[in-house]
């Protein structure tokens, strides 16, 4: 416990050194959230977590996918439901990464790194699960989108809202983005092959989400 507390003392300086180009807002929000004992949110737990895993596991099996990279791995609870043979997760929060490493310390098929430690690793499938609308800063959003497609050898799967409408009363850590337009403009070598509507939309379920699944395939 003492060692863990000592590690946490260096969290802020660690983030600043590894993420120099990011403004403090997004990085500190998520770091403070995890340090304060909160989790990744309702979307990574319960019915929603099982639903997202069901969709991704089926896609992985159908396409014979071996390697997966996730940008925005969070606290690791969602990962418990995935059936991935090789997984590498990145997150902006060092506290979340430390938690994931401890949670899956006996599972050699899963590895975790702080976002700033990405060294160009690639995988057959790259995923972003309800991360995009939490990227308040434009530079942060741009960097996330670039990494998703640079790291992919074949597929990119995004579970997010896809709109530009932002209301005054929405959560301060939410900013909706019509990311499909970004893909069309910046990654024409990737094709949207499937848009799957959310089985549990927020206007029908208390635990629901405004996100849908978007599957992109690289044109080789």
RODREN-808032 format. One line per 5 residues: number of its first residue (from 1); their letters; for each residue x, y, z of N, C-alpha, C. Coordinates in steps of 0.02 Angstrom, whole numbers, plus 50000, padded with zeros to 5 digits. Layout:
N
NUM> A> X/Y/Z/X/Y/Z/X/Y/Z; ...
This chain:
220
1> XXXXX> 50042/49940/50000/50000/50000/50000/50043/50063/50000; 50098/50061/50040/50142/50119/50044/50174/50133/49975; 50196/50079/49943/50228/50086/49877/50178/50115/49827; 50116/50090/49829/50064/50115/49783/50052/50189/49793; 50048/50211/49856/50037/50282/49871/50095/50324/49846
6> XXXXX> 50155/50296/49853/50214/50333/49831/50214/50342/49756; 50191/50290/49721/50186/50294/49648/50136/50347/49627; 50080/50350/49663/50028/50398/49646/50051/50470/49656; 50099/50480/49701/50123/50547/49714/50156/50577/49652; 50182/50533/49609/50215/50558/49549/50171/50560/49488
11> XXXXX> 50106/50549/49497/50060/50544/49441/50059/50608/49398; 50051/50665/49431/50043/50728/49393/50106/50744/49352; 50164/50736/49382/50226/50751/49345/50236/50700/49290; 50215/50638/49301/50222/50585/49251/50179/50601/49190; 50118/50623/49202/50073/50640/49148/50100/50700/49109
16> XXXXX> 50125/50750/49145/50151/50809/49111/50210/50791/49066; 50252/50744/49088/50310/50726/49048/50293/50685/48987; 50242/50644/48993/50224/50599/48938/50172/50628/48892; 50135/50678/48916/50083/50708/48876/50092/50784/48871; 50148/50806/48848/50162/50878/48849/50118/50919/48803
21> XXXXX> 50091/50889/48751/50052/50928/48703/49978/50933/48722; 49957/50898/48774/49887/50901/48794/49876/50955/48846; 49821/50988/48842/49801/51034/48894/49784/50993/48956; 49784/51025/49013/49775/50988/49075/49703/50962/49083; 49655/50994/49052/49585/50980/49067/49565/50907/49062
26> XXXXX> 49574/50876/49004/49553/50807/48996/49595/50759/49037; 49661/50769/49036/49705/50725/49073/49690/50727/49148; 49685/50787/49175/49675/50793/49247/49604/50771/49268; 49555/50780/49224/49487/50759/49241/49485/50684/49255; 49513/50645/49207/49511/50572/49215/49558/50547/49269
31> XXXXX> 49615/50578/49275/49661/50557/49328/49629/50569/49396; 49601/50629/49406/49570/50645/49470/49509/50600/49483; 49474/50582/49430/49416/50539/49437/49436/50470/49465; 49489/50442/49436/49511/50375/49459/49546/50379/49527; 49585/50431/49539/49617/50439/49603/49565/50446/49658
36> XXXXX> 49509/50479/49641/49455/50488/49689/49412/50427/49702; 49428/50371/49668/49392/50309/49681/49334/50296/49635; 49323/50341/49586/49268/50329/49538/49291/50281/49483; 49242/50254/49446/49259/50206/49394/49249/50236/49325; 49251/50194/49274/49246/50217/49205/49176/50237/49184
41> XXXXX> 49128/50225/49227/49059/50245/49211/49013/50186/49197; 48949/50201/49194/48898/50149/49186/48906/50110/49122; 48935/50141/49070/48943/50106/49007/48992/50049/49009; 49034/50046/49060/49084/49993/49066/49064/49940/49117; 49002/49944/49140/48978/49898/49191/48908/49871/49172
46> XXXXX> 48889/49816/49203/48822/49789/49195/48802/49770/49125; 48740/49785/49108/48711/49765/49044/48748/49796/48985; 48767/49859/48991/48800/49892/48935/48868/49861/48921; 48905/49844/48973/48970/49812/48964/48963/49744/48929; 48913/49707/48949/48902/49641/48918/48880/49648/48846
51> XXXXX> 48839/49698/48833/48815/49710/48764/48872/49729/48718; 48914/49775/48739/48970/49797/48697/49018/49738/48684; 49029/49698/48735/49073/49640/48727/49043/49589/48679; 48978/49580/48683/48943/49533/48639/48954/49551/48566; 48946/49616/48551/48954/49640/48482/49026/49632/48459
56> XXXXX> 49074/49653/48500/49144/49650/48480/49170/49578/48477; 49150/49537/48524/49172/49467/48524/49149/49430/48461; 49088/49444/48441/49061/49414/48380/49100/49438/48318; 49116/49502/48316/49153/49530/48259/49223/49500/48256; 49255/49494/48313/49323/49465/48317/49322/49392/48293
61> XXXXX> 49274/49355/48316/49269/49284/48296/49255/49277/48222; 49209/49317/48197/49189/49313/48126/49246/49330/48079; 49290/49375/48101/49344/49398/48058/49413/49369/48075; 49413/49322/48122/49475/49289/48140/49529/49336/48166; 49509/49386/48205/49555/49437/48230/49594/49411/48290
66> XXXXX> 49660/49421/48287/49704/49398/48341/49725/49454/48387; 49742/49511/48359/49770/49566/48399/49724/49627/48401; 49718/49657/48460/49674/49714/48471/49710/49767/48512; 49704/49830/48490/49728/49887/48529/49667/49929/48548; 49666/49952/48609/49613/49997/48631/49643/50062/48656
71> XXXXX> 49619/50118/48630/49638/50183/48655/49582/50208/48700; 49595/50207/48766/49545/50224/48815/49523/50162/48853; 49570/50126/48881/49555/50062/48914/49520/50070/48981; 49524/50130/49011/49488/50142/49073/49512/50098/49131; 49465/50081/49175/49483/50044/49235/49486/49969/49225
76> XXXXX> 49473/49945/49165/49481/49874/49150/49420/49830/49160; 49366/49858/49186/49308/49816/49198/49276/49791/49134; 49272/49835/49084/49244/49815/49019/49285/49758/48988; 49349/49759/48998/49394/49709/48969/49379/49639/48994; 49351/49633/49053/49334/49568/49082/49287/49528/49037
81> XXXXX> 49248/49563/48996/49198/49530/48955/49221/49517/48883; 49280/49542/48865/49305/49532/48797/49340/49464/48790; 49334/49434/48731/49370/49373/48715/49422/49389/48661; 49476/49422/48682/49529/49441/48637/49592/49400/48651; 49625/49376/48599/49684/49334/48609/49745/49376/48629
86> XXXXX> 49752/49435/48599/49807/49479/48616/49781/49550/48620; 49790/49582/48678/49760/49648/48690/49813/49695/48718; 49813/49756/48692/49856/49810/48717/49813/49871/48730; 49809/49893/48792/49766/49949/48809/49806/50011/48828; 49783/50069/48803/49814/50133/48819/49763/50177/48854
91> XXXXX> 49786/50216/48902/49742/50263/48935/49780/50325/48957; 49745/50380/48964/49776/50443/48985/49790/50446/49059; 49756/50402/49098/49763/50402/49170/49812/50349/49194; 49864/50371/49229/49912/50323/49255/49881/50280/49310; 49836/50309/49348/49802/50270/49400/49762/50213/49369
96> XXXXX> 49728/50227/49314/49690/50174/49279/49736/50121/49252; 49793/50140/49224/49840/50092/49197/49868/50047/49253; 49886/50077/49309/49911/50038/49365/49858/49989/49390; 49796/50011/49391/49741/49967/49413/49733/49908/49365; 49736/49922/49300/49729/49869/49250/49786/49819/49254
101> XXXXX> 49846/49844/49263/49904/49799/49269/49897/49753/49328; 49871/49779/49383/49861/49738/49442/49803/49689/49432; 49750/49713/49401/49690/49671/49390/49704/49611/49346; 49747/49621/49295/49762/49567/49247/49835/49544/49251; 49864/49548/49309/49934/49531/49318/49950/49459/49303
106> XXXXX> 49901/49415/49305/49913/49344/49290/49894/49326/49219; 49875/49375/49179/49853/49363/49110/49904/49394/49062; 49946/49352/49033/50000/49376/48989/49974/49399/48921; 49911/49387/48906/49883/49408/48841/49862/49481/48842; 49865/49513/48900/49843/49583/48907/49899/49626/48933
111> XXXXX> 49911/49682/48898/49963/49729/48918/49933/49800/48918; 49964/49844/48958/49937/49912/48965/49994/49963/48966; 49981/50020/48935/50031/50074/48934/49996/50141/48938; 50031/50189/48966/50005/50257/48968/50004/50284/48896; 49955/50325/48881/49944/50349/48813/50007/50379/48782
116> XXXXX> 50043/50418/48821/50103/50450/48796/50160/50402/48780; 50152/50338/48799/50203/50288/48786/50191/50248/48722; 50140/50268/48684/50127/50234/48621/50187/50244/48575; 50214/50189/48549/50274/50190/48508/50260/50164/48437; 50200/50173/48415/50182/50151/48348/50159/50079/48344
121> XXXXX> 50142/50049/48401/50116/49980/48400/50054/49976/48357; 50045/49919/48323/49989/49910/48279/49953/49845/48295; 49891/49840/48272/49851/49780/48282/49802/49773/48224; 49773/49714/48218/49723/49702/48165/49661/49744/48176; 49642/49753/48239/49583/49792/48256/49600/49842/48311
126> XXXXX> 49578/49904/48301/49587/49956/48352/49518/49980/48373; 49507/49987/48438/49440/50006/48461/49442/50069/48505; 49386/50105/48503/49376/50165/48544/49304/50161/48570; 49297/50145/48634/49232/50134/48663/49210/50193/48707; 49166/50234/48680/49139/50293/48715/49194/50338/48743
131> XXXXX> 49242/50352/48700/49297/50397/48717/49290/50464/48682; 49271/50463/48619/49273/50523/48577/49234/50581/48606; 49174/50569/48632/49135/50625/48658/49161/50651/48725; 49212/50619/48752/49245/50645/48813/49306/50687/48796; 49322/50692/48732/49382/50730/48712/49363/50803/48700
136> XXXXX> 49366/50842/48752/49343/50911/48750/49388/50955/48707; 49453/50948/48714/49500/50988/48675/49506/50962/48604; 49508/51007/48556/49514/50987/48486/49578/50950/48471; 49633/50972/48501/49697/50939/48489/49696/50867/48516; 49664/50858/48571/49658/50792/48602/49616/50746/48556
141> XXXXX> 49562/50773/48531/49519/50736/48485/49556/50716/48421; 49592/50764/48391/49630/50751/48330/49682/50696/48342; 49717/50700/48397/49768/50651/48412/49739/50581/48421; 49682/50578/48454/49649/50513/48465/49628/50482/48398; 49597/50522/48355/49575/50496/48291/49634/50473/48248
146> XXXXX> 49688/50511/48248/49747/50492/48209/49776/50426/48234; 49781/50418/48299/49808/50357/48328/49765/50296/48311; 49699/50304/48314/49655/50248/48299/49670/50218/48231; 49679/50260/48181/49687/50236/48113/49759/50220/48095; 49806/50254/48126/49877/50238/48116/49894/50170/48145
151> XXXXX> 49862/50153/48200/49878/50090/48235/49842/50030/48205; 49797/50041/48158/49757/49986/48131/49785/49957/48066; 49791/49891/48064/49810/49856/48004/49750/49836/47961; 49691/49835/47993/49632/49813/47955/49567/49846/47976; 49551/49845/48041/49486/49870/48064/49493/49923/48118
156> XXXXX> 49446/49970/48118/49438/50017/48173/49364/50014/48193; 49352/50004/48257/49283/50001/48282/49273/50055/48334; 49224/50097/48323/49209/50153/48367/49138/50147/48395; 49132/50154/48460/49066/50156/48492/49060/50225/48523; 49020/50268/48491/49015/50337/48513/48954/50371/48482
161> XXXXX> 48940/50430/48507/48890/50472/48473/48922/50498/48409; 48882/50520/48362/48909/50543/48298/48867/50603/48275; 48875/50658/48311/48836/50718/48297/48875/50779/48322; 48855/50837/48297/48887/50899/48317/48845/50940/48366; 48787/50915/48382/48741/50951/48427/48763/50945/48499
166> XXXXX> 48778/51003/48530/48797/51005/48600/48751/51053/48637; 48719/51029/48689/48670/51068/48726/48701/51101/48787; 48675/51159/48807/48703/51196/48865/48701/51157/48930; 48652/51112/48938/48644/51077/49001/48677/51009/49003; 48716/50991/48952/48748/50926/48952/48809/50927/48998
171> XXXXX> 48834/50868/49015/48891/50863/49061/48952/50901/49034; 48989/50932/49079/49046/50973/49058/49102/50932/49026; 49105/50867/49042/49158/50826/49013/49134/50789/48950; 49081/50815/48919/49054/50785/48858/49052/50838/48802; 49078/50819/48744/49073/50861/48685/49063/50814/48625
176> XXXXX> 49004/50816/48596/48989/50772/48540/49026/50792/48477; 49046/50743/48439/49083/50754/48377/49055/50710/48321; 49047/50738/48262/49026/50698/48204/49090/50670/48173; 49116/50619/48203/49182/50593/48186/49184/50559/48118; 49127/50536/48092/49127/50504/48026/49149/50553/47972
181> XXXXX> 49136/50617/47982/49159/50667/47934/49235/50674/47937; 49262/50668/47997/49335/50670/48004/49367/50613/47966; 49337/50554/47971/49364/50495/47937/49362/50505/47861; 49306/50529/47836/49299/50540/47764/49353/50588/47737; 49366/50640/47776/49414/50691/47755/49486/50669/47763
186> XXXXX> 49501/50636/47818/49570/50622/47836/49593/50550/47823; 49546/50503/47819/49565/50433/47809/49523/50401/47754; 49530/50424/47693/49490/50397/47638/49507/50324/47622; 49562/50299/47649/49581/50229/47637/49542/50182/47683; 49501/50210/47728/49459/50169/47771/49386/50179/47751
191> XXXXX> 49349/50124/47748/49279/50125/47726/49233/50105/47784; 49180/50142/47793/49130/50124/47843/49090/50065/47816; 49100/50007/47845/49068/49946/47820/49004/49928/47858; 48996/49958/47917/48936/49941/47956/48923/49993/48010; 48860/50012/48016/48837/50056/48070/48782/50017/48107
196> XXXXX> 48798/49997/48168/48750/49958/48207/48719/50001/48262; 48654/50008/48259/48618/50047/48309/48623/50015/48378; 48629/50058/48428/48633/50036/48497/48570/49999/48517; 48580/49942/48547/48524/49901/48571/48490/49933/48632; 48527/49976/48667/48501/50007/48728/48509/50084/48724
201> XXXXX> 48469/50118/48684/48475/50191/48678/48455/50226/48743; 48484/50283/48755/48473/50318/48819/48402/50343/48829; 48365/50353/48774/48297/50378/48781/48247/50323/48797; 48272/50261/48801/48228/50204/48817/48249/50166/48879; 48312/50174/48900/48338/50137/48958/48376/50184/49004
206> XXXXX> 48367/50175/49070/48401/50217/49119/48477/50209/49113; 48500/50149/49096/48572/50136/49092/48597/50143/49020; 48553/50164/48974/48569/50167/48904/48620/50220/48885; 48637/50220/48820/48689/50265/48795/48667/50297/48729; 48695/50355/48713/48681/50388/48649/48730/50365/48594
211> XXXXX> 48770/50315/48610/48820/50290/48563/48793/50234/48518; 48824/50228/48459/48812/50173/48412/48879/50143/48393; 48877/50084/48362/48938/50052/48337/48951/50073/48265; 49015/50089/48250/49036/50106/48183/49098/50063/48167; 49092/50024/48113/49146/49978/48093/49179/50003/48029
216> XXXXX> 49244/50015/48033/49282/50037/47975/49332/49983/47953; 49341/49976/47889/49389/49927/47861/49439/49963/47816; 49501/49945/47823/49553/49975/47780/49551/49944/47711; 49551/49987/47660/49552/49963/47592/49624/49947/47572; 49637/49885/47559/49705/49863/47544/49714/49856/47468
